[in-house]
Amino acid sequence: MQSIQLHWLTPAVLLSSDRLLDNVIGSPIQSAIKESTQKNLYRMALKDYQSYLPGRLRQEDIDLALGQWIDISKPLDLSSIITTFRKSFISWRGDRFEVENQQLELWLSLLSQIDPAWIIGSGYAELVDNETLSINQVIEIVREQCPNALPKRFDGEPVADNHVHLGGHGHYSLSMAAFALHLNKRPSNDRSKWPFRQEHTFFNSQMREITDLPVLLHRLFGFIINGINTEGIDHKSVTYDWDSLSTHQITRHATELNSIPLSGHVHCLLASAVNESGPASWVLITTAIMLLLRQTSNIHKKKYLTAFIMTSSVLRNYMVVSGVGLGDFVQYFKFGYRKPIAGINYRKQSQLYDLTEHYLREFRVGDSDYKFFYELARFYLEHNVESKMHFVFHFTRGFNKGEKNRRYSLTRRNSKATVRNLQSFISSLTFSDFPIVNRNSLEYKQVDLRAMLRGFDVAGNENEIPIEVFSPALRVLRSAIHKYKFPLEKRLRQPFITLHAGEDFSHILSGLRAIDEAVSFCDYKPGDRIGHGLALGIDVQTWIARQQHIYLPLQEHLDNLVWCYHMGLELVASHPQFQSALMIVGEKIRHFCCELHEQEISPRALYQAWQLRRNCPEASEQQAEALGSEWLLWVPDADCIRRFQSKDSSGSNQSPYHLWQKYLNRKRHDKDHDKVVSISYSKNSTTCNMNPKFGVIEDTLSNAELDLIHGIQDLMLERFSQSQWILEACPTSNLYIGRLEHYNEHPIFRWFPLNREDLLFGGRANRFGIRKGAVRVCINTDDAGLMPTTLENEHRVIKECAMKNASVSDYDAHQWIESIRKTGVELFHSNHLNWLHEK
């Protein structure tokens, strides 16, 4: 999660604090509020945002920061705040507003708290007000305006976004415009569907009802429409306190706007917003309101315009990810209101959003039905972009209520059914030559729907169901081994695998092990990829300094230690300086093994039991003939399992097979908390203790172990390089979801250093001399609809960060980022199949 400087967090708070919004909504204009009361209100609002600052706030600092932006004795003037924002960050480029290059990283951090549409709208309002632009020019220009004011590249070079979730792509501004213009019924009052934002104390405490926000926005927008041509409004008739919302009648404002004869700039902008279906609609609305705010002197009108800006800012922030970890992210991803609930087709917009002429895109999708691919094919053919995209199907992690243990039988059966459906689709003669009629020209084309699907992934919260559950299905799918149905059936090139792993973790060893399980359990081949993989490169010392304390289920902690010990054995053969750390880990394995299994078991047996997890337990109980040629894909260790089973007949409870079965019968991962290990960091401690008084199992991490983990990271990076596997970096996504605070902490600079000297023995990226070269990486956006960015911006901000932190020239940084861009394009083309049959 990004931290923000107090100076810039202060205006963000003034725009989007629920505490301040409540004050604006609830206090009549004529009421006299003591300056001390008002000051305390602002202080409390800033303290609500304490977590976004690197340190604790002093009252004196708060007062000084507020003094830079507002006069507490006067009504809140959002227009001046937004104007200051605009002058500090964005500038006019002739046909668009863009962020200043030197302010890019700070601007990106602010986008987590402010809606840039108000800053952009302020700029267009000023250009209209001083007659630099006509209304018609603004209406035309905003269609090409980046809604985040991020720069575009004009060199025509292709860029490939190889990690994009279709459900997370697009822009929240469509939803904001839809709430204002097209809302036609009262939204659900189920507050459980809303994400949690810790700074919104009034909503979190249920002092105010969060589900009223869309209704409040709708009511205020109605006042704006009614007051466009009336300067002197009777303030008694304009009520928008919280109590008034329960009786508010919701009607579609777009219909009302279309029925009023056009008059004036503000009305023209709002009427034009009705006819737009993309991000331009919301920018036109914000431009109109900022223009109205510039032109009005009526204090009552200013008050409800201010209330509208604050309401929209609070509502918008529930559509942008906040918090740490995939658990929080999933809440935002599933939040229904980040997509329009009426009036605007989000799916169509998201499929084309930010798809310029030189863009290539690989979408991750969770739908495998042929009708889904048919609709996509028709849509992209009608827009002539069929050569620019293909798709990766992802299984989705998530606990099923019916699952009791770690066999995850229901999930495995569902995965197997999905495999059969996909095999049927991929081997279909019908879908290999499928006619699609263009709805515009009535011409038809033949497409191979199967060729649109090029790879497989597992998405969702990686802390839930582990990759071992999906690995058999993935091995079967990527093998492309399925019996032919027709003699002339056209076979497709083998698909690739790209898995989310090592993105979110409590213990860095859990993240590293998850990555190793992905590449080993799923039988990675050259060209396969890992998405995110932060555990594979973040600085270990920085991680432990921020993590401070770790809680792990005992089973997971022992798994980590056993895996670490095995990796350490491989490492110590050529780098004996890790021997002492390895001895510590070995001693801990004995201790925690007795704690879990009530007996000592060799690390080798524990490791072999871990390896058996890549097998499907249900398939292992079947006869080989039942699965035919797929048998060894479902159960790659079938021979070992048979041998272990025969040995287990003697009653041994230390064999790998017995330990694997015991593991499978444990409670599922989210319920297995009977024994939890409390892990702290100590520079010198090497012991692990059991506190008998409180029953707490304790462990400590020493510097020697952290050095070993660092060495294992490098060992794995070298394996990635030699195996020709690729790492997918999603920098902005990782800052929003992970514990990174700045772009320069992203491990891309360790994976693929700008300076070759960093890979020399003792260099910044090769401290122990384990690595021989860099790992190939590509840069991607992930979920640009929840974490405002563009692919061009991802490349640009990483390049700028490299220049600042590596002290290199623009030329060197340009060459470096160009090589990364080219890698992304090469990856796309190497996996892409032409799914349109040429005549």
N, C-alpha and C positions, 0 to 999 in steps of 0.2 A: 504494500500500500504506500502511495506516495505521500510525503510530507510537504507542507506548503508553508512558505514564509508568512509570519504574522502580518506583515504589511499588506500582503495580497489576500490572505485568508479573511481579513477584516471586511473588505467590501463583499466578498463572497457570502459571508455570514449575513450582512445587511440585506442581501438579495434573497437569500434562501432559508432563513431561520424560521422554523415554525413558531417559535416564541414571539418573534417580532411580527410575523404575520397575524398571530392571534391578537396582538396589541393593536395593529392597524384595523383589523376587522371589528374589534370590540370597543374601541374608544371613540366617542363622538368628537367632532372637530372642536366644538366650543368648550370642551372640558379642559380645565387647567390642571396639568400634571406637574408636580414638583420636579425641578431639575434633578434633585438627588434620586427620586424614584425612577426617572427616565434613565439616568446614568447607570443605576443598578440593573435596569432591564437590559441595557446593551452589554453590560459586563457579564451578566448571566448568559446571554446569547452567545458571546464569544467563548465562555467556559464550556458550553455545550459541545464545542468543536475542538476541545482540548486534544483529542486523539490524533488530529491531523497535524499537530505541531511536534517538532523534535523534542521539546522539553516542556516542563510545566510553566503555566502562565503566572506572572506576577501582576497584581492589580495595577501597579504603576505602569507596566508595559501595556496593559489593556487600555488604560486611559489615554496614553500617548498615541497608541495606534488608532484609536477611535478619532482622536483629534485631527489626524491626518485626512480624514474622510468626511466627517460630519460635524455640524454644530448641534450639540445635544439640546440646546435651548429652542431649536427650530424644528418644524416638521421634517421628516425624512425625505430627502431630495434624491430619488433614484436616478433621475436624468443626469445630474452632474456626476454621480458615481459611475454610471455606464459610459458617459463621455470620457471620463478620465481613463477608464479601462481601454476604450477604443484608441485614444491617443497614445497610450503606453504600449499597445501590443499590435494593433493592425493598421495597415495603411492602404490607400487606394492605388490600384495597379492599372487604372485606365478602363478596365472592364470587369473588375472584381475587387473585393477586399481580401487581403492575405496577411497572415501574421508576419511580423518582422523576423528575419532570419535569426538574429541574435537573441530573440525572446522565445524561440520555438519550444525549448524544453520546459520552461516555466509556464508557457501557454498551455501545453499539453497537461501539465499537472492541474492547472486551474479548470480545465474542461471537466474534471471530475466533480466540480462544485458549481460551476456557472454554465448557463445556457448561452453559447456564443451567438445565437440568433438575436439576442437583445443588443449585443455590441455591434453586430453587422447591421441590424436594423437601424441603430442610432446613426451609423455612417450614411446609409442611404437616405434617411430622413433629413440629415443635414444637407446632402447634395441636392435633394428636391427643394428644400426650404430656401437655399441660396441660388436656385435655378441653374445649377451645374448640370443636372439631369432632369429630363422630363419624366412624367409618370409612365409613359409608354416605354421609355428607355429602361426604367427600373424594372418594369414587368418582364421585359425581354432579358435583361442582364441576369436577374436572380435565378433564372433557369440553369445557368452555368456556374452560379456561385457555389463554391464548396460550403456546405452548411456549418463546417467547423473552421472556416477561414484558413484552411491549410493550403500550402502552395502546390501547384501542379507543375509537372515537367512537360516540356514542349519539344524534346529532342526526337520524339518518334520511336525511341528504342523500346522494344517489348519488355514488359515486366510480368512475372508470373506469381500469383498468389496461390500457393500450394496447400494452404491450410485455412479453409473458410467454411464455417458452419452455415448452411443455408438458413437455418432457423435463427441464427444470431447475426446475420448480415442485414444491411439496410440502415435506417436512421430513425431515431425516436421522434423526430420532428413531424413525421406523418401522423403519429398518434396525437401530438399536441394540437395540430391543425384540426384533426378529426374531432377532438373534444370540444374545440371552440365552434366549429362550423356544422358538424354532422351529428352530434349527439342527439338521439331521438327517444331515449328512454333512460330511466334512472339506473345507474350502474349497480352492481351487486354490493350489498353492505357486509360482505364476508371479509373481515379484516385479516383473516389468516392467510389470504392469498397475496397480501402485500409483503414485500421484502422488509427487512429490518434495517433502519438507519439509526445508529446510536446517537447522533446529534439531535434528532427530533424528539426531544424529551416530552413535549406536550402530547404528541401522538402516541408515543410509546407507553406513557402512563395512562392513556385513554382519557386524559383530561379533555382532549378534543378527538372527534371521530375522524380517523384518517380517510374513511371511505367517502366523506363529504367533499374531499378536494375536487374531484371532477365536477360535482354539482356546483360548487362555489365558482369554479372557473367558468362554467356555462352561464351562471347567473350574472357574473360581472361582465362577460362578453356581451350579453344582452343589453346591459346598461350602456355599454360603449356604442353599440349599434344605434340604440334609441337616441343617444345624445350627440350623434355626429354633427348634426346641423343646429344644435341648440346649446348656446353658451350658458344661459341662465337656467339651471335645473333646480327644482324644488328638492332640496336634500332630504326632506322628510319622506318623499316618495321613493327614495333610493335606499332601500335597506338590504344589507347583505351580511348581517350578523349570522352566527352559526345556527341560531334557533329558526331563522327565516328559511333555512334550506329545506327543512322537512316538508314545507308546503309549496316549494318551488315547482312550477309546472315546466317540464322539459319539452321544448319543441326545437325543430331543426333550424338553426340560425341561418344556414345557407339559403333556405327557402325564403326567409324574411329579407335577406340581403338582395336576392334576385328580384324581389317584388318592389323594391324601392328605386325610383328613378335616380340614375347616377348624378351625383353633384359633389364636386370637390375632390381634392387629391386623396383624402383618407378613405372616402367611400369607394373611389376607383380601385385603390389598392386592396381593400377588403373584398370587393366584388370579384377582382381578378384572382384572389386567393381561393375562391370557391371553385374556379375552373382549373386549378392546378392540382395534380395528384401526387407530386413529388415533394421534396424538401422545400422547394420554392414557396409552397403555400404558407408555411409557417413563417418564413422570412418576410413575406409580404405582410402578414399580420403584424409581426413585430415592428416592421417599418412604419406601418400605418399608426400604430399606437405610440411609437416614439415621436412621430410627426405631430400627432395630436397633443402629446405631452409638451412639445416645444411651443405649440401655438395657443394653448389654453391658459387662462389666468384664473379660472374658476377653481376655488380651493376644493370644492366638493368633487368636481370632476377629476382633479389631480389625485384626490384620495382614492377613488375607486380605480383609476388607472394604475396607481401605485400598488393597490391591492391585487390587481390582475397580474402585474409583473411578478409580484412575490408569490402569488398562488401558483402561477405557471412554473416558476423556478423551483418551488418545493416539489410540485408534481413531477416535473422533468427529472429531478434527481433520483426519483424512485425507478427511473428507467435506465440509469447508469450504475454500473457495478460499484459497490462500496463494501469494505470489509476485507477479511483475509481468509483465503482458503476456498476450495471448491464447494464446500457446503453453502457458504454465502452466495457464491456465484450461481449455483443451481436455483436458488430462490429468485434471483433477478432474471435468469433465463426463462423461468416458468411464469414470470409475472405477465399476466394477460394484457394489461393496459399499456405495455410498451409497444404494442401493435394496435393499429386503429380498430375500434370495435364497431365503427360505422363509417360509410362514405368513401373510404380509400382502401384499395386492394393492396395490402402490405406485401403479399407474396410476389405479385408481379413487379412491384417496385424494388423489392430486395433482390430479385433475380437479375435485374439490370443496374442496380445502384452502383455508381462509381465504375461502370464498365466502359472505359474509354476505348478508342480505336486500337491502342497498343496493349491492352490488358489481356492476360490469360488467367483463367481461374479454375481451381479444382475445388468443387463443393463437396462437403461432407453431408450426407443425408441419412436418415434413419428409415426411409421407406423403400421397400424392395418390390413393390407391386408394379407390374408392367404399365398399368394405367398412369402411374406417377411419372414414369419415364416418357411415356407417350405425350403427356401434357407438356412436359419440359421440352421435348424435342420439337413439338409444334410451335411452342412459344419462341424458342430460340431461332428456329428456321424463319419465322415471320419477322424476326428482327435481324436476320442475316449475321448471327454471331455463333453459329454452330461449331466453327473451328476453334473457338476461344475457350471452350470448357468441356470438362468431363467430370465424373462423379466418383466418390468413394462412399461405399455403404458402411455405416458403423453400427455395430451392436451397441446396446446401451446398458451400462451398469446401473444397478438399482436393486435394493433388497425386496424380495417378494415375501409378503406376510406368511405365506405357507411354508417358507423354508425354515427348518429348525436347526440344521447342522451345516457343516462345511462341504457336504456333498453337493449342495445347491442343485438338487435333482430337477426341480421345476425349470430353473434357468437353463440347465444343460439340455433338457428336452425341448425347450423353446428354441434354443440355439440350433439344435439338430434339425428341427422343423424348418427353421430359416435357411439352413444349409440346403435342404432338399428343395425348397422353393427357389432359391437362387440357382441351384444346379439346373432345375427345370427351365428357368428363364434363360440361362446362359446357353443351354443346349437346344433351345427352341428354333426350329426352322421358320416358324411363323414370324417370330420377332427379329430374325436375321434379315428379313426383307419386308419391312412393314410400311404400308402406304400411309402418308400423312397429307391431308388436304389443307392448303393455306386458306385461312378464313377470309383473307383480304382479296386474293386473286383467284381463288377456287382452283388453282393449279395444285397438283399433287406431286410429292417426291417420295422416293423409297429410302428408308433409313434402316440401319441396323441398331435397334434399340439396345442390344446386348453390349455393343461397343462403347456405349456411353458410360458403362460401369467399369472402372479400371482398377479399383483397389478396395481394401478392407481395413477397418479400424474398429477400435472399441473406445467409445466416448462415455462421458458421465463422470461421476465422482470416483476417482481412482482409489480413494480410501474405503470404498465399499467392496463390491465383489472383485476379487483379484483376477489377474489376467489368466491364471491357470484354468479358470472355468471356461474361458472362451478359446484358449489356445488350440484344443483339438479341432474345433470348427474352423478356425482360421487356417490351420495346416491343410485341412481337406479342401477348402475353397481355393487357396493359392496353388495347390497342386495341379488344378485344372484336369484332374482325372475323373472323368465321368463317361459312362458308356454312350456310344453314339446311338441316335434314334433313327437317323436316315443316312444312307450311304454317301450322299453329297453334302452332308452337313458341314458348314464352314467353321473351322476351329479358330478361336481367338488366342492372341498371345497371352501368356501367363500373367495374371494380375500381380500387383505388388501389395505389400503390407506397410501400413504406417500407423503407429500406435501412440496414444497419449500415455506418457509414463514419466515419473520423476518430476511432476509439476507441483504437487502439493503434498507435504509430508510433515510429520512432527519431528521425526528423527531422520537425519540425512541418510543414514544407512537404510532406512525403509525406502527412501526414494531411489537410492542406488540399486538396491535389490530389485525394486520394481522394474527398473530399466533392464537389468540383467535377465529377469524372468521374461520380459517381453522379447528380447532378442534370442534367448536360448530356448524357451518353451515354444515359441512360434517359428523356430527354425528360420531365422532371418537369412536372406540372400543379398548379394550386392545390389545396391539401389534401393533397398528398403529403408524406412525412415522412422525416427522417433520424434514425436511431437512434444515440444517444450523441453523436457530433459534437464530441468534446472539443477537437479541434484548432481548432475555430471559436471558441473563447472562453477557453481557458486563458491565463494571463498569460505572455507570451513570456519575460520576464526570469526568472520563477520556473522556467519549463521549462528554460531553458539552464543555470541554476544547478544544477539537479538532474541534468540529462542529462550535462553536462560535456563528454563526448566522443561523437562519432557516427561510425559506420562505415556506408557505403552503397556498393552496387555502382555502378560508374561510370555505367552506363546510367540508373539511378534518379536519381543526383545531377544528371546533365545534364537529365533530364526535369523535375526540380524547378526547376532554374534557368530553363529555357525557359518553363515555366508561370508562374513568378514574374515573369519579365520581361514576359510578355504582360499579366498582371494589373497590374503596375506601370505599363505604358503607359496603361492605362485610368485608373489612379488619378492619375497625374502630370498629366493634362490639366486637372484641377480642383484638384490639390494639388501644386504644383511643388516643395515642400520635399523630395519624395522623389527628385528628379532625380539627386542625387549617388549615392544608393544604387542607382538604376537603372543608372547608368553602371558601377558596380562589378559588378553582376550581368551586364551585357552583356559586360564584359571576361572574366569567368569563363566565360561560354558559349563564347567564342572559344577559350579555353585548353582547356577540357575537351572541346570538340567535336574539336579536333585530336588530343586524347589518345584519343578513342573512334573517330573516323572518319578520322583521319590527314589531315584537310583542314578548312578553314573552311567552314561552311555557315551561311546566314543564319538568325537566330532565327525569322523568319517561316516559312521552309520547315520547320524543325524543329517549330514549333508546328502547322502544317498536317498534318505527318506524325503528330503526337500525336492530332489530331482524327480522323484516319482509323481509329484503333483502335476506334472505336465500331461499325465495320462488321464483319460476319461474313466472314472471308477465304474460307471455303468457299463461302458463298452468292455472293460476288462473282465467283467463277469459273464460276457457273452462268448459264444463260440466264434472262432475266427471266420468260419464260413458265412456267418450272418452279415459280416461287413465286407467280405470279398477283398478286392484290391485296396480298400480303404483301411483295412484292419490296423496296419502299422502306423497309419496317420492318426487314428483315434487312440491307439495304445502303442506308442513307439518303444516302450520298455516291456513289451509282452513277454519276451524270453526271460528277462530278469525277474519279472513278477511271478512267473511260473516257478522259477528256481527258489525265490524267497518263500512262496507259498508251500513248497515241498519241505523246506527247512523249518517253516513255522509249525509244521505238524508235530514237531518235537516239543512244542510249548514255549519256545523262546519269545520273550517280549521285548527284545532289543534289536530285532532285525529291522532293516529299513521298511520292509513291507508292513510289519506290525505297527511301526511308528506312523507310517502313512495312513493306515486304517484308523489309528487312534486320533490322528489329526482330523481326518474327515468326519469323525463322529463327535468332534467338539462342537460347542455352540457356534453359530455363525458369527462372523467377525464383529458385528455391532452389539452382540449380546454377551460376548465372552470377556467379561470384566470381573470375574471372581478374584483373579490375582492380577494386580497392576503394579508395574515397576515405576518408581519415582526416580528419575535420572537428573542429576545436577552436574555442573561443571566445576572441576577443581584442578588447578594447575599440576598438583603433585600427587593427589590421592590415587591409589590403584586398587583399593579394596571395595568390596560390595557387602553391605550389611543388612541384616534383617532386624527390624525393631520389634521385639516381642511384645512390647507394651501396647503398641497400636496396630500391630500386624501389617506394617508398611514394609514393602520390599524396596530396598534402596540400591542405587548404583551411582557411580560417578564416572565422568569422562575426564581423562587426563590429557595433557598436551601430547604425550607420546601416541595416544590413540587417535587424536585429531591429525597428527602427522601421518599416521597409517592410513586414515581415511583419505587424506589428500593424495597420498601415493596411489591408493586404489582408484581414485578419480582419474589420475593420469594413466594408469594401466588400462582402464576401460576406454579412455579416449584413444589410446594407441590401438586398441583392438577395433574400435570403430573405424579408424583410419585404414588399418590393414584389411578390414573386412568390407570396405567400401560402403559403409552405411552412412546415412545423412542425418543431420540434426536440423529440425525445423524450429527456428527462433520466432517467437511472437512477442517482441519486446514490450509493447504497450499493454498487452494482455497480462504479461507476467508482472508488470508493475501494479496493475489493478488488483490482481488476485493473490500474488505472492508477497513475500516479505521484502522484496527489492524496494528501495526508496528512490533510487536514481538510475537513469539509463546506463551510467558508466559501471554499475554493478552487474549488468547482465553478463552471463558467462560466454556470450558470443565472442567477446574479446579474448577469452582463454581458449575457446574451441578453435578459432581461426584468427590468430593474432595478426595485427596489421604489420608489426615489425618482425621480420624473420629472426632477429636476434633474441626475441622473447622465447624462442623454441630451442635455443642453445642450452647446454647444461647449466643449471643455475639461473636461467632466465625466468621472467615473470610467469611464463606459461609452462615451464619445465624445470621446476625447482629441484627435483631429484634426478634429472637426466633419464627419465623413463620413456618419454615421448621421442619419436623420430620425425614427426611432422604434424601438420594441421589436419583437422577434420572438415569435410565439406559441409557447408551450411547453406540454408536458404532462409529468407526473411518473409514473414507472412503477417496477416492481420488477425486471424482467429475469429473474433466476434465483434466486428466494427460497429454493430448496432448497439452494443452494450458498453463498449469502451472506445470512445470517439477517436478514430484514426483513419488513415488511408494507407494503401501499400506504399505509395510514393513517399508519404510522410515517414513510414517506418524506416525506409532506406535513408531518408534525409537526416532524421534525428540520430540514427546510429552513426552516420558519417560525421555529423557535427560533433558528436560525443567523442568519436575517435580522434578528431583533430585536437580537441581540448585536452584530452587525457593522455594521448600518446605523443603530444608535441610534434606532430608531423604537418607537412604542407598540405594545402588543398589538393595538389596534384596526386600525392601519395594516397591520401584518403579517398580520392575519387577513383583511383585505380583499384583500391581494395574493395570499395563498395560495388564497383562495376563487376568485379569477379564474382561477388555474391549474387548480384542480379542475374548474371549470365548462368550461374549454377541453377537458379530457380527456373529460368527459361528452358535450360537443357533438361531438367527433370520433368517439366511439363511435357515437352515434345517427346521425350523418351518413353513416356507412359501413354501418350495420347494415341487414340485410334480414330481414323476418319469414319464417323458413323453415318455420313450422308453418301449415298451411292451416286456417283457421278454418271450422267447420261452419256 
